[in-house]
Amino acid sequence: MDDKQFYQLGSNLLQSIEVALEAADDALDLDLDVERQGGNVINIRFRDRSVIVINMQAPLHEIWVAAKSGGYHYRWAGTLATPLWLDTKTEHELLSDLSAFASSQAGQPVKIELIQS
C-alpha cells in the first residue's frame, strides 16, 4: 500500500466512524462530543468525560486507537471489496473493537460500521 491508498482508506474509515457515532448519539442520546483535529485525528468525548482518540499514523500506515482499556494499532488487511483493519497484536478487527470500547465508555451498546459506498 502506498501513502495515497492509506490516506484514502483511512479517510473513509474516519468518516464512517464520525457518521456512525453521530447517528448513535442521535438515536441513543449518548451526549457524545465527536471532534476532528487536523483531519487525521478524531476525539470522542463521552458523558463521563472519558475519551477515545483515533489517529491515522501515515508513516506506519496504521490507525491508532487510545481508549480506557489501552492503546491499539491497526493495519490494513483487507481489499477494497472487503475492507479490514486488524490489530497488530491480537488480530481483532478495528470496528468491532471500537464498538466495544465505545459501548463500554458510553454505558450502552454502540455499533460502528463502515459507510457502504
Secondary structure by P-SEA (a helix, b strand, c coil): ccaaaaaaaaaaaaaaaaaaaaaaaaacccbbbbbbccccbbbbbcccccbbbbbbbccccbbbbbcccbbbbbbbcccccbbbbbcccccccaaaaaaaaaaaaaccbbbbbcccc
